[in-house]
Amino acid sequence: MTVRTRFAPSPTGSLHVGGARTALYCLLMARNAQGQFLLRIEDTDRKRSTEEAAEGIIRDMKWLGLHWDEGPGTENSDVGPFFQSQRLELYHKYMNQLIESGHAYEAWETTEELGAMRDAAMADKRNFRYRQVHYTPEQISRFKAEGRTPILRFKAPNHDIVIADEVLGNVRVAAEDLEDIVIRKADGFPTYHFAVVIDDHHMGITHILRGQEHLMNTPKHLGLYEALGWEPPRNAHLPLIFNPNGSKMSKRDKAKAARAAARDAAKDRGTKTYEWLAEAISWDLDELNQFMKKKYDGVKLAEAIGAYLGVDLPMIEVMDFRKGGYLPEALNNYLALLGWSPGNDLEFMDLQTMSEKFSTDRVNKTAAKFDTVKLTSMNGEYIRQATPERLMEAFQDWLQITGESHFKDVAPERLALFLELYRPRMSTLADLDKQAAFFFEAPTGYDPKAAKKFILKGGGLERLPELAEAVGAVSDWTVEGIESSLKAWAEARELGMGKIAQPLRIALTGTSVSPGIFETLALMDKDEVVRRIEACHAALA
């Protein structure tokens, strides 16, 4: 049997890291078995699905290097198209088949009537499970006259369903816990539960890997497979990903953080309303108020609030980590270890190694905790191990999506020097922009402790004007030339280099921390160095 796995996201938002891990595991399983990995976009939710989200998912998958064998953009596939909205004819064929076989029926209840049925069940202290209602011809005539459009429901099996799960083992769901699920909505589009079964069968999917939050959906799908007379794929439900505090890692975390920041800002302003914020971020006030009341958790609105208030929101989506300066190979490596172990304490792995080692019998049952500190440490190691060419490629990619950066207009030859100088100090690509900011912006103040220790004591302040002259006299403005000239100058005055390097660092950066002083000086304009030394002397004198 040829193993065929698939990743099938709904384009209702950006790619969550949990979805990225699912896609990664699907790819690893396929590669391990020399099988195929498919990408399918499940866009049957017409209200929430967007073309922008679909493009974003595809973009993030490509950035991660999770390349599909069949899916959007591939040729020579006989199981496409790979957008569910383009497969309606196939779905309707099997809807009709289920109606004819007595496994599906039309249901006419309104949203209000269904709500009343749920309320009645709650009042009786029982779970609500929809079962077929038999209407009289008069009732159906009345429903039609009222302009109602029926939905289509699948009749649940009257027996228990057992999920043979490759991670969790056998999971039994009792017949009384099953309900007649909707398979066709009022707009004529199939529901997720129906379309996913039809597509997985017709695309030849042999193994389905997805998060444990989908576990209770699987019995619904197995019932459909049974009614259609098809052999279901094998299932493996992956552990959830939690935050360090034990809460589920969710896009709602961004909304929660943005709301807290907005409330604090409003409190500082002495107000409980948000007209000022709506105006500042050019957002509809009613929508903003709904957001603040927790009526919905719009990610774009949360990000707009965070950007305006200068608050770093939790990193949840793949694009968050891309903007944060993480390498895709590091993110893949870390995600692979969230719920799976290759054994033998192996930690750093490329996709090829992960593929060779992957199996579902080493996937954990319990939730994994996302540790950003651990990921950042791993990312730093990948930066240090990267070839100069790979590091340059990754940094230029980061520049494309990061917005403002000091390095946006720096020539590649000069950028390469910065990358090599800061490689040992960087944990993310964004660190270079932060740590090297002083090259582009003169300090506006000086660390008091450092200034006192290295300049105001031991004659350092009086030495600064002489040091400015010595720097100005350097004729060979290279690392070697600067080092030779300044060491000779220091030796002539019987000074150790510590008496020279630290005052220079403080004058150039405002702190006593920088890469090697000679390498730092060589990357700066000599006249600018002299100006900063003179400015430091004037400020501290």
Disulfide bonds with the S-S distance in Angstrom:
none
